[in-house]
Amino acid sequence: MALAVLAAAPAPARAAEPRREVVLWHSYRDAEEKALDAAIAEYNTQQTEIHLEPQALPNEILASKISTAIPNGNGPDLFIFAHERVGGWAKAGVIAPVDETADAALLKDLLPETISPLRFEGRLYGYPLAFKSLALFYDRELVAAPPKTTDELVAIARENLRAGRVGLVYEDGDFYHHAPWYFGFGGTLFHEDGRLDFDSPGAIASLAFVRDLRAENLVPEEITGALVAQLFNEKKAAMVIDGPWFTGGIAKDVDFGVAPLPIVSATGKPARPFLTDEAVLVSAKAKNLADAFVAARFLAGTRSATIRAVQGRQAVANARAWDDPKVGGDPVLAAFRAQLSATVPMDNRPEMRDIWEPTQIALRQTLRLHTTPEDAGRAAMRRHYALTRPAPPPADPLVYEIVGVGGLLVAAGIFLRAARAVVREGKLAAALAAWAWAAPAAVATGFLIFAPFAYSLLLSLRDFRDGTSTFVGLANFWEILAARAYGPMEPLSFYYALMVTVLWTAVNVALHLAIGLSLALLLNRPLLKIKAVYRVLLIIPWAVPNYITALLWKGLFHKQFGAINGLLSLAGVHGVAWFSSFWTAFFANVCTNTWLGFPFMMVICLGALQAVPKDLYEAAAVDGAGPWSRFRHVTVPMIRPALVPALLLGTVWTFNQFNIVYLVSGGEPDNSTDILISEAYRWAFARKEQYGYASAYAALIFVLLLGWSWFSTRLAKSAEARA
């Protein structure tokens, strides 16, 4: 009986099989991220075998993390990114191609204009999720109807200028925002041989057009994305050229409309902005390609597209999603759908990444009104040549390997000789005890400093192009020191950057010392009241994070909306375009860094002054010494031992003060205010990740600072001997 009962009892339920995880990287924020999460949540609810895990990364680092993680077998299974990197990633084996035969049904549902940008060398990579381009935003209270031609656009802008407003606002110094005029005037990006085509008649005509807009003050100077939104929300700007992301920054009380960009009156062609596909791309190193493609197809499918369009207000690439009244009836999305037919897909070849810096230089030179469009076009071509110089020839690593092994053997020999001497002298126990105490710090220093430094030296012997590296020996150093692309005393050359760096360091350290010592002398006066309050107030610049201070000072120096030019205008002085010439931009950088640096020197000097015995001053006064003599013969000698190390430390800090130069002037104009460390950064992260070239820059900076360290050590010892 018992056996019968046991036989009739239900079998215990088997544990559910764990679902296979597929990781998705993206950089969406706010409504777009919430919409994506909602679509993924629905997918995960319906799926029984796959779990799609979204991971949000900052947009500014997503591309570099993809380029470095996936080739090494790490990173996501799929990711969302703009299509212009497809060519480089396909060549480097980062992304996997799509099987168009298997996905024929899905591809029929997608807008044709959004599919072609994802093709490279005859194959399709990824699925388009959404498309983005520029369009014309206008305030309905200030603009009765959107302009159909550029002549109408200029007329409306002039009318608003006479009313005390800005006629048109867009980031005119950025080529992405200039592209509608560039293509509308008939410009093309590349010659047949791959060279930039920025000196063609169409390109020059587009530069002349924006130059005229600036000359008439129809567009403001030094505009940024934040200022675009601010002016539009405050009803100080009638029209804005921007993308769909701009809608998130528009105030609720602004009655605005969106329309396609106008026809260029001079050519009869439409202003054609860049088309950017936001696509889901599958990693070539995905743990399970089949699962990754299943998840990617869902993200591009109709259901996901509808959720992203309704909740995230994305202009989705899935045509069937537009049948939903909430999508097709959205006036903003409908305007971008209308603009789609007059766009230029951004080139997805690796060469596309080389155009941004040269074109930005041409635009900003033109907008300063000091350079003709023809000269600006030639400057762009010259910079493009420098950035796309041919790769150095490969080198035989055997010689370098022999030298490296020899160096290791010599180091090992020196160590063994020293160890044998310790044993011979009977100091082994004491030496082991000392090393035991020092070992934690030595190991940490080795991992955090020496290992990265050694790795950087190895990188400097290689050339990195399009995700691949080649051993080139000392060719990177030769390229830098020979200054073949640019003259030695022109921006972009090592020697010019070195000259600017030395000038930058000397001026800043001198000002830090002068201001810091002067304030310390005032605070050290016995009769001064509320010293503690003054000390706290004067140390505030040092306490505030320097990147916040840098951004604040950059705003103060803005040509049209900065407080400094506002004060100058009150005094009857015309405002200065601080970042349009070397000396004014350099002055802005120095002012910011002086504000940040004087508190450190003040604290050091004040501490040293308080340690000077008062008897010395009294004795000097009895001997008839005046204030200057007491300062020269008593104060300076007594504070010198503390002052010299502070000066040396301040010199090293200032020599490598990256934040201020990068955030305040940004190297403007035309990289002329860049110092060595900011130049190295640009080669590593802004110029196609040329890590080898940037590492060679870093190695040369190290050699310079090593020489300065040797000199400063001797100087400090000399100061101590005289004390």
C-alpha positions in Angstrom: 0.0 0.0 0.0 2.8 2.4 0.9 4.5 1.7 -2.3 1.3 2.4 -4.2 0.9 5.8 -2.5 4.5 6.7 -3.2 4.1 5.7 -6.8 1.0 7.9 -7.1 2.6 11.0 -5.6 3.6 13.7 -8.1 7.2 13.9 -9.0 9.1 17.0 -7.5 9.2 19.9 -10.0 12.5 20.2 -11.8 14.4 23.4 -11.2 13.9 25.9 -14.1 16.9 26.2 -16.4 18.7 29.5 -16.0 18.3 31.8 -18.9 21.2 32.7 -21.1 22.3 36.3 -20.5 22.9 38.7 -23.3 24.5 42.0 -22.3 23.6 45.2 -24.1 25.7 48.4 -23.8 24.1 51.8 -24.6 24.4 55.5 -23.6 20.8 56.5 -23.5 19.6 58.8 -20.8 16.3 60.1 -19.4 13.2 59.3 -21.5 15.1 57.3 -24.1 16.7 55.1 -21.4 13.3 54.6 -19.7 11.7 53.6 -23.1 14.5 51.2 -23.8 14.2 49.6 -20.4 10.5 49.2 -20.9 11.0 47.5 -24.2 13.6 45.2 -22.7 11.4 44.4 -19.7 8.6 43.3 -22.1 11.1 41.2 -24.0 12.4 39.5 -20.9 8.9 38.7 -19.8 8.1 37.0 -23.0 11.4 35.1 -23.3 12.0 31.8 -21.6 15.6 31.2 -22.7 17.3 34.6 -23.0 17.7 37.4 -20.6 18.7 40.8 -22.1 20.7 42.8 -19.6 21.0 46.6 -20.4 24.0 48.5 -19.1 24.2 52.3 -19.5 27.7 53.9 -20.0 28.6 57.5 -20.5 28.5 58.5 -24.1 31.9 60.0 -24.2 33.6 56.8 -23.2 31.4 54.2 -24.9 33.2 54.1 -28.3 36.7 53.7 -26.7 35.5 51.0 -24.4 34.0 49.1 -27.3 37.2 49.5 -29.3 39.4 48.2 -26.6 37.2 45.6 -24.8 35.7 43.5 -27.6 39.0 42.7 -29.5 40.2 41.3 -26.2 37.2 39.0 -25.7 35.5 41.3 -23.2 32.7 43.8 -23.4 29.0 43.3 -24.4 27.3 40.9 -26.7 25.6 43.8 -28.5 25.6 47.6 -28.2 23.8 50.6 -29.5 25.9 53.2 -31.3 25.8 55.7 -34.2 26.5 54.1 -37.6 29.6 56.2 -38.5 32.0 53.8 -36.7 30.7 50.8 -38.6 33.5 50.8 -41.2 36.4 50.9 -38.7 34.8 48.3 -36.4 34.1 46.0 -39.3 37.7 46.2 -40.5 38.9 45.6 -37.0 36.6 42.6 -36.5 34.7 44.2 -33.7 31.2 43.7 -35.1 29.5 40.8 -36.9 27.7 41.2 -40.2 23.9 40.5 -40.5 22.6 37.5 -42.4 20.2 39.4 -44.7 18.5 36.3 -46.0 17.5 35.2 -42.5 16.3 38.8 -41.7 14.5 39.6 -44.9 11.1 40.1 -43.2 12.6 42.5 -40.6 14.4 44.5 -43.3 11.2 45.0 -45.2 9.8 46.7 -42.2 12.7 49.2 -41.9 12.9 52.6 -43.7 15.2 52.2 -46.7 17.1 55.4 -46.0 18.2 53.9 -42.6 19.5 50.6 -44.0 22.1 51.9 -46.4 24.2 53.7 -43.8 24.9 50.3 -42.1 26.4 48.8 -45.3 30.1 48.5 -45.6 32.0 46.8 -48.4 28.8 45.1 -49.6 27.7 43.7 -46.2 25.1 44.9 -43.7 26.2 45.4 -40.1 23.5 45.7 -37.5 19.9 47.0 -37.5 18.8 50.6 -37.4 16.8 51.6 -34.3 16.3 55.3 -34.8 17.5 58.1 -37.1 18.6 61.5 -36.2 19.3 64.6 -38.1 19.1 68.4 -37.7 15.9 70.3 -38.4 14.6 73.9 -37.8 13.0 74.7 -34.5 11.1 78.0 -34.4 9.2 80.0 -31.8 5.6 80.3 -33.1 5.2 83.7 -31.3 8.3 85.1 -33.1 8.0 83.4 -36.5 4.7 83.2 -38.3 5.7 80.4 -40.6 9.0 78.5 -41.0 11.2 79.8 -43.9 11.2 77.8 -47.1 14.5 79.3 -48.5 17.7 80.7 -47.0 16.7 84.1 -48.3 13.5 83.9 -46.1 15.6 82.6 -43.2 18.0 85.6 -43.4 15.0 88.0 -43.7 13.4 86.6 -40.6 16.7 86.6 -38.7 17.2 90.3 -39.7 13.7 91.2 -38.5 14.3 89.6 -35.1 17.7 91.2 -34.8 16.1 94.6 -35.3 13.7 93.7 -32.5 16.7 93.0 -30.1 16.7 89.3 -30.4 19.0 86.7 -32.0 17.7 85.7 -35.4 19.2 82.2 -35.7 21.1 80.1 -33.2 23.1 76.9 -33.8 26.6 75.6 -33.0 28.1 77.2 -36.1 31.7 76.3 -35.2 30.9 72.6 -35.4 30.9 70.9 -38.8 28.0 68.6 -37.9 25.8 71.7 -37.6 27.4 73.3 -40.6 26.8 70.2 -42.8 23.3 71.4 -44.1 24.9 74.5 -45.7 27.9 72.5 -46.9 25.9 70.0 -48.8 23.3 72.5 -49.8 25.9 74.6 -51.6 27.1 71.5 -53.4 30.1 70.5 -51.2 31.4 67.0 -51.1 33.5 65.4 -48.3 36.1 63.4 -50.1 38.1 63.2 -53.3 38.3 59.9 -55.0 41.6 59.2 -53.4 40.2 59.7 -49.9 41.5 63.2 -49.3 39.3 65.8 -47.7 37.6 68.0 -50.3 37.2 71.2 -48.3 38.6 73.7 -50.8 36.0 73.0 -53.5 33.7 75.9 -54.8 30.7 74.4 -52.8 32.7 74.2 -49.6 34.0 77.8 -50.0 30.5 79.1 -50.8 29.2 77.5 -47.6 31.9 79.1 -45.5 31.2 82.5 -47.1 27.5 82.0 -46.2 28.1 81.5 -42.5 30.7 84.3 -42.6 28.0 86.7 -43.8 25.7 85.5 -41.1 28.3 86.2 -38.4 29.3 89.6 -40.0 25.6 90.7 -39.8 25.4 89.4 -36.2 22.5 87.2 -37.3 24.1 84.4 -35.3 25.8 84.9 -31.9 29.5 84.3 -31.2 31.0 81.3 -29.2 27.7 79.5 -29.0 27.3 76.3 -27.1 24.6 73.7 -26.7 23.6 75.1 -23.3 23.4 78.6 -24.7 21.2 77.5 -27.6 18.6 76.1 -25.2 18.9 79.1 -22.8 18.4 81.7 -25.6 15.4 79.8 -27.1 13.7 79.3 -23.7 14.2 83.0 -22.8 12.6 84.0 -26.2 15.9 85.7 -27.2 16.3 83.5 -30.2 13.6 83.1 -32.9 15.0 80.0 -34.7 17.3 77.1 -33.7 18.9 74.4 -35.8 19.3 71.3 -33.8 18.4 67.6 -33.5 15.5 65.7 -31.8 17.5 65.7 -28.5 16.8 69.4 -28.3 13.2 68.9 -27.5 14.1 67.7 -24.0 15.6 71.0 -23.1 12.8 73.2 -24.3 10.8 74.9 -21.6 7.1 73.9 -21.3 5.9 77.5 -21.8 7.6 77.8 -25.2 5.2 77.3 -28.1 7.5 75.9 -30.8 7.3 74.1 -34.1 9.7 72.0 -36.1 10.2 72.1 -39.8 12.6 70.7 -42.4 15.6 72.9 -43.2 15.1 75.4 -46.0 16.2 75.4 -49.6 19.6 77.1 -50.3 18.6 80.0 -52.5 21.9 80.3 -54.2 21.8 76.7 -55.6 18.1 75.6 -55.4 19.2 72.6 -53.4 17.8 71.7 -50.0 20.0 72.2 -47.0 20.9 68.6 -46.3 22.1 67.7 -42.7 23.9 64.5 -41.8 21.8 61.4 -41.2 22.8 59.3 -38.3 21.5 55.9 -37.6 21.4 54.7 -34.0 21.8 51.1 -34.6 22.1 47.9 -32.6 25.4 46.2 -33.5 26.4 42.7 -32.5 29.8 42.0 -31.1 31.9 39.6 -33.2 33.1 38.1 -29.9 29.6 37.6 -28.4 29.4 34.6 -26.2 26.5 33.4 -28.2 26.0 35.1 -31.5 22.6 33.4 -32.2 21.1 34.8 -28.9 22.6 38.2 -29.6 21.0 38.4 -33.0 17.6 37.3 -31.6 17.8 40.2 -29.1 19.0 42.6 -31.8 16.1 41.7 -34.0 13.6 42.3 -31.2 15.1 45.8 -30.5 14.7 46.7 -34.2 11.2 45.2 -34.4 7.9 46.9 -34.5 6.9 46.4 -30.9 10.2 47.8 -29.5 10.1 50.6 -32.0 6.6 51.7 -31.0 7.6 51.7 -27.3 10.7 53.8 -28.0 8.8 56.2 -30.2 5.9 56.8 -27.8 7.8 56.8 -24.5 11.2 58.0 -25.7 10.0 60.2 -28.6 12.6 58.6 -30.9 12.3 58.9 -34.7 12.4 55.2 -35.1 13.6 53.3 -38.2 10.8 50.8 -38.2 8.2 51.9 -40.8 5.3 49.9 -39.3 5.7 51.7 -36.0 4.7 55.0 -37.8 1.3 53.5 -38.4 0.5 54.0 -34.7 -1.3 57.4 -34.4 0.8 58.3 -31.4 3.9 58.1 -33.5 2.8 59.3 -36.9 0.7 62.0 -35.4 3.5 63.5 -33.3 4.3 66.8 -35.0 8.0 66.8 -33.9 8.6 63.2 -35.1 6.7 64.0 -38.3 9.0 66.9 -39.0 12.1 64.7 -38.7 10.5 62.1 -40.8 9.9 64.8 -43.5 13.6 65.8 -43.2 14.7 62.3 -43.8 14.5 62.5 -47.6 16.8 65.5 -47.6 19.7 64.1 -45.6 23.2 62.8 -46.3 24.1 59.6 -44.5 27.3 60.1 -42.6 30.1 58.2 -44.2 30.8 55.1 -42.2 34.4 54.6 -43.4 37.2 55.1 -40.9 38.3 58.2 -42.9 35.2 60.0 -41.6 36.8 60.4 -38.2 39.6 62.5 -39.7 37.4 65.3 -40.9 36.1 66.9 -37.6 39.2 68.7 -36.5 40.2 70.2 -39.9 36.7 71.3 -40.7 36.3 72.8 -37.2 39.5 74.8 -37.7 38.2 76.1 -41.1 34.8 77.1 -39.6 36.3 78.9 -36.6 38.8 80.7 -38.6 36.0 81.9 -40.9 33.7 82.9 -38.1 36.5 85.1 -36.5 36.2 87.2 -39.6 40.0 87.5 -39.9 40.5 84.8 -42.5 39.0 84.5 -46.0 36.9 81.3 -46.7 39.6 80.3 -49.3 42.4 80.5 -46.7 40.3 78.7 -44.1 39.6 75.9 -46.6 43.3 75.5 -47.3 44.0 75.4 -43.5 41.5 72.6 -43.2 43.3 70.6 -46.0 46.7 71.1 -44.4 45.5 70.0 -41.0 43.8 66.9 -42.6 47.1 66.0 -44.2 48.9 66.2 -40.9 46.4 64.0 -39.1 46.3 61.4 -41.9 50.0 61.2 -42.5 51.1 57.7 -43.7 51.9 55.1 -41.1 55.6 54.6 -40.3 57.1 51.5 -41.9 57.2 48.4 -39.8 60.5 47.8 -37.9 62.4 44.6 -37.0 61.8 44.1 -33.2 64.8 41.8 -32.8 67.3 44.7 -32.1 64.9 46.2 -29.5 64.3 42.8 -27.9 68.1 42.3 -27.6 68.5 45.7 -26.0 65.6 45.1 -23.7 66.9 41.7 -22.5 70.4 43.2 -22.2 69.0 46.0 -20.0 67.2 43.4 -17.8 70.4 41.4 -17.4 72.4 44.5 -16.4 69.7 45.4 -13.9 69.7 41.9 -12.5 73.6 42.0 -12.3 73.5 45.2 -10.4 70.9 43.8 -8.0 72.9 40.6 -7.4 76.1 42.5 -6.8 74.4 44.7 -4.2 72.8 41.7 -2.5 76.2 39.9 -2.4 77.7 43.0 -0.7 75.0 43.0 1.9 75.5 39.3 2.7 79.3 39.8 2.8 78.9 42.6 5.3 76.6 40.6 7.5 73.6 43.0 7.0 71.2 40.5 5.4 68.9 40.3 8.4 68.6 44.1 8.7 68.1 44.4 4.9 65.3 41.8 4.9 63.6 43.6 7.8 63.8 46.9 6.0 62.5 45.4 2.8 59.6 43.8 4.7 58.6 47.2 5.9 59.0 48.8 2.5 57.5 45.9 0.5 53.8 47.1 0.6 54.7 50.6 -0.6 57.1 49.2 -3.2 54.6 46.7 -4.6 51.9 49.4 -4.8 54.3 51.8 -6.5 55.3 49.1 -8.9 51.7 48.3 -9.9 50.4 51.9 -10.0 53.4 53.7 -11.5 56.2 51.6 -12.9 54.1 49.0 -14.6 51.9 51.5 -16.4 55.0 53.6 -17.3 56.7 50.5 -18.8 53.6 49.6 -20.7 53.4 53.2 -22.1 57.0 52.9 -23.3 56.1 49.7 -25.1 53.1 51.4 -26.7 55.4 54.2 -27.9 57.2 51.7 -30.1 54.0 50.7 -32.0 51.7 52.4 -34.4 47.9 52.1 -33.9 45.6 52.4 -36.9 42.0 51.3 -37.2 42.1 48.9 -34.3 45.4 47.2 -35.4 48.9 47.9 -34.2 52.3 47.5 -35.9 55.8 47.6 -34.3 57.6 50.6 -35.7 60.4 51.1 -33.2 61.5 54.7 -32.6 59.6 56.0 -35.6 57.0 57.8 -33.5 59.7 59.7 -31.7 61.3 60.6 -35.1 57.9 61.8 -36.4 57.4 64.0 -33.3 61.0 65.5 -33.2 61.3 65.9 -37.0 58.1 68.0 -37.2 57.5 67.0 -40.8 53.8 67.7 -41.0 54.0 71.2 -39.6 56.8 73.7 -39.1 58.7 73.6 -35.8 57.1 76.9 -34.6 53.5 76.1 -35.7 50.7 74.7 -33.7 50.6 70.9 -33.7 54.4 70.6 -33.6 56.2 69.3 -30.5 58.5 72.3 -30.3 55.7 74.9 -30.5 53.8 73.0 -27.7 57.0 72.9 -25.7 57.5 76.6 -26.1 53.9 77.3 -25.0 54.3 74.9 -22.1 57.5 76.6 -20.8 55.9 80.0 -21.1 52.7 78.8 -19.4 54.7 77.3 -16.5 57.0 80.3 -16.0 54.2 82.9 -16.0 51.9 80.8 -13.7 54.5 79.9 -11.2 55.8 83.5 -11.0 52.2 84.8 -10.4 51.5 82.1 -7.9 54.6 83.1 -5.9 54.1 86.8 -6.2 50.4 86.8 -5.2 50.8 84.0 -2.6 53.8 85.6 -0.9 52.2 89.1 -0.9 49.0 87.8 0.7 51.0 85.8 3.2 53.0 88.9 4.2 49.7 90.7 4.8 48.1 87.9 6.8 51.3 87.7 8.9 51.0 91.3 10.1 50.4 91.3 13.9 47.8 94.1 13.8 45.6 92.5 11.2 42.2 91.6 12.6 39.9 88.6 11.8 42.9 86.8 10.2 41.1 83.5 10.3 38.2 84.8 8.2 40.6 86.1 5.5 42.5 82.8 5.5 39.3 80.8 4.9 38.1 83.1 2.1 41.5 83.1 0.4 41.8 79.3 0.5 38.4 78.8 -1.1 39.7 78.8 -4.7 42.0 75.9 -3.7 39.1 74.0 -2.1 36.8 74.1 -5.1 37.4 71.3 -7.7 39.5 72.8 -10.5 37.3 71.6 -13.3 34.3 73.4 -11.8 36.5 76.6 -11.5 37.7 76.2 -15.1 34.1 76.0 -16.5 33.1 79.0 -14.4 36.0 81.1 -15.7 35.3 79.9 -19.3 31.8 81.3 -18.9 33.2 84.6 -17.5 35.3 85.0 -20.6 32.5 84.4 -23.1 32.4 87.1 -25.8 28.7 88.0 -25.7 27.4 86.7 -22.4 30.4 86.7 -20.1 30.7 88.9 -17.0 34.1 90.2 -17.9 33.0 91.7 -21.2 29.9 92.9 -19.4 32.1 94.9 -17.0 34.2 96.2 -19.9 31.0 97.4 -21.7 30.0 99.3 -18.6 33.3 101.0 -18.7 32.8 101.9 -22.4 35.2 99.3 -23.7 34.3 97.1 -26.6 34.0 93.4 -25.6 37.0 91.1 -26.4 36.8 87.8 -28.3 39.0 86.1 -25.7 39.5 82.9 -27.6 40.1 84.3 -31.0 43.8 85.1 -30.6 46.7 83.4 -28.9 47.5 86.1 -26.3 44.0 86.7 -25.1 43.2 82.9 -24.9 46.5 82.4 -23.1 45.6 85.3 -20.7 42.3 83.6 -20.0 44.0 80.3 -19.2 46.6 82.1 -17.0 43.9 84.0 -15.0 42.1 80.8 -14.3 45.1 78.9 -13.2 46.4 81.8 -11.1 43.1 81.9 -9.3 43.5 78.2 -8.5 47.2 78.2 -7.7 47.9 81.2 -5.4 46.3 79.7 -2.3 48.8 76.8 -2.2 51.7 79.2 -2.3 50.1 81.5 0.2 49.7 78.7 2.7 53.3 77.5 2.3 54.6 81.1 2.6 52.4 81.9 5.6 53.6 78.8 7.5 57.2 79.6 6.8 56.8 83.3 7.8 55.3 82.3 11.2 58.3 80.2 11.9 60.7 83.2 11.5 61.9 84.4 14.9 60.7 87.9 15.7 64.0 88.7 17.4 65.7 88.7 14.0 63.4 91.5 12.7 63.9 93.5 15.9 67.6 93.1 15.7 67.6 94.2 12.0 65.4 97.2 12.9 67.8 98.2 15.6 70.7 98.0 13.1 68.8 100.5 10.9 67.4 98.1 8.3 64.3 99.3 6.5 61.3 97.2 5.4 62.9 96.2 2.1 66.3 95.3 3.7 64.5 93.2 6.3 62.5 91.4 3.6 65.6 90.8 1.5 68.1 89.8 4.2 65.9 88.2 6.9 62.6 87.1 5.4 63.8 85.6 2.1 66.7 83.6 3.6 64.6 82.2 6.4 61.6 81.1 4.2 63.8 79.8 1.3 64.1 76.2 2.6 60.3 75.9 2.5 59.8 78.0 -0.6 62.1 76.1 -3.0 60.4 72.7 -2.7 57.0 74.4 -3.1 58.2 76.2 -6.2 59.6 72.9 -7.7 56.3 71.1 -6.9 54.2 73.9 -8.3 56.4 73.9 -11.5 55.7 70.2 -12.1 52.0 70.6 -11.4 51.7 73.5 -13.8 53.7 71.9 -16.5 51.1 69.1 -16.6 48.0 71.2 -15.8 45.7 69.6 -18.3 42.3 70.6 -17.0 42.6 74.3 -17.3 43.9 74.4 -20.9 41.4 71.8 -22.0 38.4 73.3 -20.3 39.0 77.0 -20.6 40.5 77.7 -24.0 40.2 74.2 -25.4 43.4 74.9 -27.2 41.8 77.7 -29.2 42.6 79.3 -31.5 43.6 76.3 -33.7 45.4 74.4 -30.9 47.8 77.3 -30.4 47.3 77.3 -26.6 47.6 73.6 -26.2 50.5 72.5 -24.0 52.4 69.2 -24.2 50.0 67.2 -22.1 46.9 68.3 -23.9 48.5 67.6 -27.2 49.3 64.1 -26.0 45.7 63.7 -25.0 44.4 64.7 -28.4 46.6 62.2 -30.2 45.4 59.5 -27.9 41.6 60.2 -27.7 40.6 62.8 -30.3 42.7 61.7 -33.4 41.7 58.1 -34.1 43.3 56.7 -30.9 46.9 57.0 -32.0 48.1 55.5 -28.7 51.6 54.9 -29.9 52.1 58.5 -31.0 50.6 59.8 -27.8 52.8 57.4 -25.7 55.8 58.8 -27.4 54.7 62.3 -26.5 54.3 61.1 -22.9 57.7 59.6 -22.9 59.3 62.9 -24.1 57.4 64.8 -21.4 58.8 62.3 -18.8 62.3 62.9 -20.1 61.8 66.7 -19.8 60.5 66.4 -16.2 63.2 64.0 -15.3 65.8 66.6 -16.4 63.9 69.2 -14.4 63.8 66.9 -11.4 67.6 66.4 -11.5 68.1 70.2 -11.8 65.6 71.0 -9.1 67.2 68.5 -6.7 70.5 70.2 -7.0 68.9 73.6 -6.6 67.1 72.5 -3.4 70.3 71.1 -2.0 72.1 74.4 -2.8 69.3 76.3 -1.1 69.6 74.1 2.0 73.4 74.6 2.1 73.0 78.4 2.1 70.3 78.4 4.7 
